[in-house]
Amino acid sequence: MMHPLRAGDKAWIALGAAILTWDICCPPGETLSEATHRYTTTRPAATRIAILYTAGHLMHLWPPQADLFTQIAALPPRNRKNHHA
């Protein structure tokens, strides 16, 4: 029995579809993997750290207080429809 897709499931599908669409439609030499290769050539440490940090976030390897993605997502929402400052 298939369970209904949750919001996070839909986000992963959209992300995958966007990456695939870009890689099919992009100018020659501009796939995301080719761009990442350029970054690794020009900024190897920063590129690898960013990729590994993001992977660690996705696998819940970092404690919430040390995870920048989690900290940013926990910030109070701004400009809500009925929000008055």
N, C-alpha and C positions, 0 to 999 in steps of 0.2 A: 504494500500500500504506500503510495507516494504522499508525502506530507506537503502541505502548501508552502510555497516559497516565502521565506521571511525577508525583511528589508535588507539584511546583510547579504543574503543569497542573491537578491536582485542586484545589489551593488557590485558583487563579484562578477556576475554575468555581464553587467554593463561595462565594467572595467575591462574584462577580457574582450568583449566585442569592440570597444574603443581601440584597444591596442591592435587587434587584428585588422580593423578597418584602416587605422593609420598606416600599418605596415604594408597593406595592399595598395593604398592610395597615395602614399607619400612620394616626394621626389626621389630620384635615385640617390642612394647613399644616405638617406635620412630615416631609415627604420630606427626604432628605439634602441635596438641592440647595437646598431652602427653608431648612433649618437653616444651610447654608453661607452663603446670602445674608444671613441674620440676623447671622452672625458677621462677615461682610465689612462690614456696616453698623456694627456696634458695635466691632469690632477689626480694621479693614481691613489694617493692616500685618502683624499677627501671623497672620491667616488666610492672606493671600497668601504670606507666607514659609513657613508650614507646608505649604501645597499645593505650592509650587514646590520646596521642599526634598525633599518626598516624591517628586515627579516626577523630580527629579535623581537620587535614590537608585535609583528603578526603572529609569532609563536609564543607570546606572553613570557619571554625570557627576562624582561626587565621588571623590577618592582614598579608599581604604579607611580610612586613618587620620583622615580628616576626615568620615567618614560615620557619624553617630550610630547609625543603624539597624544598620549592619555591626558597629560596635563593641559594641553591646548584644547582638546575636546571637552574637558571639564570646565572650561571658562564659561562664565555666564553668557547666555545668548544676548546678542545686541540687536537693536532695531526690530523687536517683535512687533507684531501688528498692534497690540494694545499696550505696548510698553511706553511708559511715560517716565522720563528721567527727572 
